[in-house]
Amino acid sequence: AEMPESLTSLGAYAFYNCASLGQVSLGNIAEIGDYTFFGCASLTEVSLPAGLRSVGRQAFRNCSALAALTLRAEVAQIGAHAFYGCNSLTVYTDAAEAQEGWNARWNSSYRPVVYGCSFSQDGCLLSFRMPQNGIENTNVSVGISAPVRAGFVFAGWAESADGEVKYALNDLSSVAAGTTLYAVWTTQD
């Protein structure tokens, strides 16, 4: 589904339990209401726009197929349990830490969060610097999901912008704090 450019807000329950919704591009959406995508179990890809400022309570709850999201630091508000039950999700954000307006339980499923990412103009993950304490909420049982970019496949991490893959997705525990890692993308066949 693709939202029209004129639409700036998605109301509460707009796609509630739309079990067959697989992908959604949110265009110019600035506000996602409470329970908007609750129970969209087939949702695998969501393109959150740079202008997004608010994500409601339980907005993506039980979107169990959702593996990766790019969340901008400009998102001022995230409601409680926004991503609860998204058991495959990894959040990539350019925020240095959870923002003041992000509810203490915004990530109540304790999914991995990669802070300090840099993104291209079109929202593609370029790189991130390994934090002192590693990636938040990463452990063997949780694992980390690959970032997503339309038309591309994530190949791994390099130590320079045009470098060769040096680390696979789940090799990040061996990366020293302060190391900048660059996403390597290959075109999708």
Residue pairs with C-beta under 8 A, 6 or more apart in sequence:
1 15
1 21
1 23
1 24
1 25
2 24
2 25
2 27
3 10
3 24
3 25
3 26
3 27
3 28
3 29
4 27
5 27
5 28
6 28
7 27
7 28
7 29
8 28
8 29
8 30
8 31
9 29
9 30
9 31
9 33
10 26
10 29
10 31
10 32
10 33
10 36
11 33
11 36
12 33
12 34
12 35
12 36
12 56
13 33
13 34
13 35
13 36
13 38
14 33
14 36
14 37
15 21
15 24
15 36
15 37
15 40
16 35
16 36
16 37
16 38
16 39
17 38
17 39
17 40
18 37
18 39
18 40
19 39
19 40
19 41
19 42
20 42
21 37
21 40
21 42
21 43
22 42
22 43
22 44
22 45
23 43
23 44
23 45
23 46
24 37
24 43
24 45
24 46
24 47
25 47
26 32
26 46
26 47
26 48
26 49
26 52
27 49
28 49
28 51
29 49
29 51
29 52
30 49
30 51
30 52
30 53
30 54
31 52
31 53
31 54
31 56
32 52
32 54
32 55
32 56
32 59
33 56
33 59
34 56
34 57
34 58
34 59
34 79
35 56
35 57
35 58
35 59
35 61
36 56
36 59
36 60
37 43
37 46
37 59
37 60
37 63
38 58
38 59
38 60
38 61
38 62
39 61
39 62
39 63
40 60
40 62
40 63
41 62
41 63
41 64
41 65
42 65
43 60
43 63
43 65
43 66
44 65
44 66
44 67
45 66
45 148
45 150
46 60
46 66
46 69
47 123
47 150
48 69
48 70
48 71
48 72
48 75
48 123
49 123
50 72
50 74
50 123
51 74
52 72
52 74
52 75
53 74
53 75
53 76
53 77
54 75
54 76
54 77
54 78
55 75
55 77
55 78
55 79
55 82
55 106
56 79
56 82
57 79
57 80
57 81
57 82
57 103
58 79
58 80
58 81
58 82
58 84
59 79
59 82
60 66
60 82
60 83
60 86
61 81
61 82
61 83
61 84
61 85
61 86
62 84
62 85
62 86
63 83
63 85
63 86
63 89
64 85
64 86
64 87
64 88
65 88
66 83
66 86
66 88
66 89
67 88
67 89
67 90
67 145
67 146
67 148
68 89
68 90
68 91
68 92
68 145
68 146
68 147
68 148
69 83
69 89
69 90
69 91
69 92
70 92
70 93
70 117
70 119
70 123
70 125
70 147
70 148
71 91
71 92
71 93
71 95
72 93
72 94
72 95
72 119
73 93
73 94
73 95
73 96
73 99
75 99
75 102
76 99
76 101
77 101
77 102
78 99
78 101
78 102
78 103
78 106
79 103
79 106
80 103
80 104
80 105
80 106
80 108
81 105
81 106
81 108
82 103
82 106
82 107
83 89
83 91
83 106
83 107
83 108
83 109
83 111
84 108
84 109
85 109
86 109
86 111
87 109
87 111
88 145
89 109
89 111
89 112
89 145
90 111
90 112
90 113
90 114
90 144
90 145
90 146
90 147
91 107
91 111
91 112
91 113
91 114
92 114
92 117
92 125
92 128
92 147
93 113
93 114
93 115
93 116
93 117
94 116
94 117
94 118
94 119
95 115
95 116
96 115
96 116
97 115
98 106
98 107
98 113
107 113
107 137
110 137
110 142
111 137
111 142
112 135
112 136
112 137
112 138
112 142
112 143
112 144
112 145
113 135
113 136
113 137
114 128
114 135
114 136
114 144
115 128
115 131
115 136
116 128
116 129
116 131
117 125
117 126
117 127
117 128
118 125
118 126
118 127
118 128
119 125
119 126
120 126
124 149
124 152
124 183
124 185
125 147
125 149
125 183
126 161
126 182
126 183
127 161
127 180
127 181
127 182
127 183
128 180
128 181
129 178
129 179
129 180
129 181
130 172
130 175
130 176
130 177
130 178
130 179
130 180
130 181
131 177
132 177
132 178
133 177
134 172
134 173
134 177
135 144
135 172
138 144
138 172
138 173
143 170
144 169
144 170
144 172
145 169
146 154
146 169
147 154
147 183
148 154
149 185
151 187
151 188
152 185
152 186
152 187
152 188
153 185
153 186
153 187
153 188
154 169
154 183
154 184
154 185
155 165
155 184
155 185
155 186
156 165
156 166
156 167
156 168
156 169
156 184
157 165
157 166
157 167
157 168
157 169
157 171
157 172
157 175
157 181
157 182
157 183
157 184
158 164
158 165
158 166
158 181
158 182
158 184
159 166
159 179
159 180
159 181
159 182
160 182
161 182
163 182
163 184
164 184
165 184
167 174
167 175
167 181
172 181
175 181
